[in-house]
């Protein structure tokens, strides 16, 4: 899934950019796997996918 599409889906679920940033920080600090997200909305997304979502958030 492309970053823009994923960002739209997360926005529709009520996820905020702050929650995206929290997930990125959590993954970087803990080196968590995609099946161990801080927020369940990011289940099975890699860190790179979450970073791409952040880049595409306002597009």
DATA-V162912 format. One record per pair of residues at least 6 apart in sequence whose ideal C-beta (glycine too) atoms are under 8 Angstrom apart, sorted by the first residue. I is the first residue (numbers start at 1). J is the second residue. D is the distance in whole Angstrom. If there is no record, write none. Layout:
i=<I/I>
j=<J/J>
d=<D/D>
This chain:
i=<1/1/2/2/3/3/3/3/3/4/4/6/6/6/6/6/7/7/7/7/10/10/10/11/13/15/15/17/17/19/19/20/20/20/20/21/22/22/23/23/23/23/23/24/24/24/24/26/26/26/27/27/27/27/28/32/34/34/34/34/34/34/35/35/37/37/42/45>
j=<9/49/52/56/49/52/53/55/56/56/59/45/49/52/53/56/53/56/57/59/20/41/53/57/41/39/41/54/57/39/41/50/53/54/57/54/38/39/37/38/39/42/50/47/50/51/54/32/37/38/37/38/47/50/47/38/42/43/44/45/46/47/43/44/43/45/50/53>
d=<8/8/8/8/7/4/5/6/4/4/6/7/7/7/5/8/5/5/5/8/7/6/7/8/6/7/5/7/5/6/7/7/6/5/7/7/6/7/6/6/5/5/6/7/6/6/7/6/8/4/8/8/5/7/7/7/8/7/5/6/5/8/7/6/6/7/6/8>
